[in-house]
Amino acid sequence: MTGTEAYFEMGGHGAYIWPAYGLVFAVLMGLFVASRRFAGRAGREFDALNPRTRRTQEETDEA
């Protein structure tokens, strides 16, 4: 058995460890995507409520 194979088998526990890593990676990516969407939505909402930004947007809409 090569060093790479031994690494991926992880002492016979690789069948449990690698799927766990995959699940954690998938959850973290889902949280990242959800956070980015929420931040974008919150930013647009803040811009709509902010008087300075709203005034600037109205001026550009009129032009």
Secondary structure, DSSP 4 states (H G I P E B T S, - for coil): --HHHHHHHGGGTHHHHHHHHHHHHHHHHHHHHHHHHHHHHHHHHHHHH-HHHHHHHHHHHH-
